[in-house]
Amino acid sequence: MNADIPLQVWLEASASPPPAIITPYVRSATDTRLRYRIDAFREDQNGRATLRQSGQTMVPAGQATALGHLQLSRTPNDHCEIVVWLLASNATPVEMRFACPDG
């Protein structure tokens, strides 16, 4: 992460039945305008699937801000990963990788 703009990024998953709804969140120590991209990769014996969302958002200082919602169906044997890319103006891009949370 860029030391100039400390960011926290995490995922939350719904407790509802499959498919899981996964929501990436970001929190910043300062008011920050971000561009973001979220990629979800799921791989099973039949191949690989990718979901992608992107956009821009304003993150108020100290406030958790959702970056979208991903709807994923998967089985325990699937390999699943979510990558969140963040870019604030005049900052180094941030890439965070997560295993898909259980829904």
C-alpha positions in Angstrom: 0.0 0.0 0.0 1.0 3.6 -0.4 2.2 5.1 2.9 0.8 8.5 1.8 -2.8 7.2 1.7 -3.3 4.4 4.3 -6.2 2.2 3.1 -7.9 -0.8 4.7 -9.6 -3.3 2.3 -11.7 -6.3 3.3 -14.5 -8.5 2.0 -17.8 -9.4 3.6 -20.0 -12.3 2.5 -23.7 -12.7 2.9 -25.0 -15.5 5.1 -27.8 -16.2 2.6 -28.0 -19.5 0.7 -25.8 -19.8 -2.5 -24.9 -17.9 -4.5 -22.9 -15.8 -2.1 -23.0 -12.0 -2.3 -19.5 -10.7 -1.6 -19.0 -7.0 -0.9 -15.5 -5.5 -1.0 -15.1 -2.5 1.4 -12.4 0.2 1.7 -11.7 2.7 4.5 -9.2 5.6 4.3 -7.7 7.7 6.9 -8.4 10.8 4.8 -11.1 11.9 2.3 -10.0 10.0 -0.8 -11.3 9.8 -4.4 -10.6 6.3 -5.7 -10.8 4.5 -9.0 -11.2 0.8 -8.4 -11.4 -2.6 -10.2 -12.6 -5.8 -8.7 -11.8 -9.1 -10.4 -13.2 -12.5 -9.1 -11.7 -15.6 -10.6 -13.3 -19.0 -10.1 -11.7 -22.2 -11.5 -13.1 -25.7 -11.4 -12.7 -28.9 -13.5 -14.7 -27.3 -16.3 -12.7 -24.2 -16.7 -12.3 -20.6 -15.5 -14.8 -17.9 -15.0 -14.1 -14.2 -14.4 -16.3 -11.4 -13.0 -15.1 -7.8 -13.3 -16.5 -4.6 -11.9 -14.9 -1.1 -11.9 -15.8 2.4 -11.1 -15.0 5.5 -9.0 -16.0 6.4 -5.6 -15.4 9.0 -2.9 -14.3 7.5 0.4 -14.9 9.8 3.4 -12.3 9.7 6.1 -12.8 6.8 8.5 -16.0 5.6 6.8 -16.3 2.1 5.4 -17.4 2.3 1.7 -18.7 -0.6 -0.4 -17.1 -0.9 -3.8 -19.9 -3.0 -5.3 -21.3 -6.5 -4.9 -20.3 -9.8 -6.5 -22.6 -12.8 -6.8 -20.6 -16.0 -6.8 -21.7 -19.7 -7.0 -19.0 -22.2 -6.2 -18.3 -25.5 -4.6 -15.7 -26.3 -1.9 -13.4 -27.8 -4.5 -13.3 -24.7 -6.7 -10.3 -22.3 -6.6 -11.7 -18.8 -6.0 -9.8 -15.5 -5.7 -10.8 -11.9 -5.6 -8.4 -9.1 -6.6 -9.1 -5.5 -5.7 -7.1 -2.7 -7.5 -7.3 0.8 -6.1 -5.9 4.0 -7.5 -6.0 7.4 -5.8 -4.8 10.5 -7.6 -1.0 11.0 -7.3 -0.6 7.6 -5.5 0.9 4.3 -6.4 -1.8 1.7 -7.4 -2.7 -0.8 -4.7 -3.4 -4.5 -5.4 -5.0 -6.7 -2.7 -5.7 -10.4 -3.2 -8.2 -12.4 -1.2 -9.4 -16.0 -1.1 -13.2 -15.9 -1.7 -14.9 -15.9 1.6 -17.5 -18.5 2.4 -21.0 -17.2 2.0 
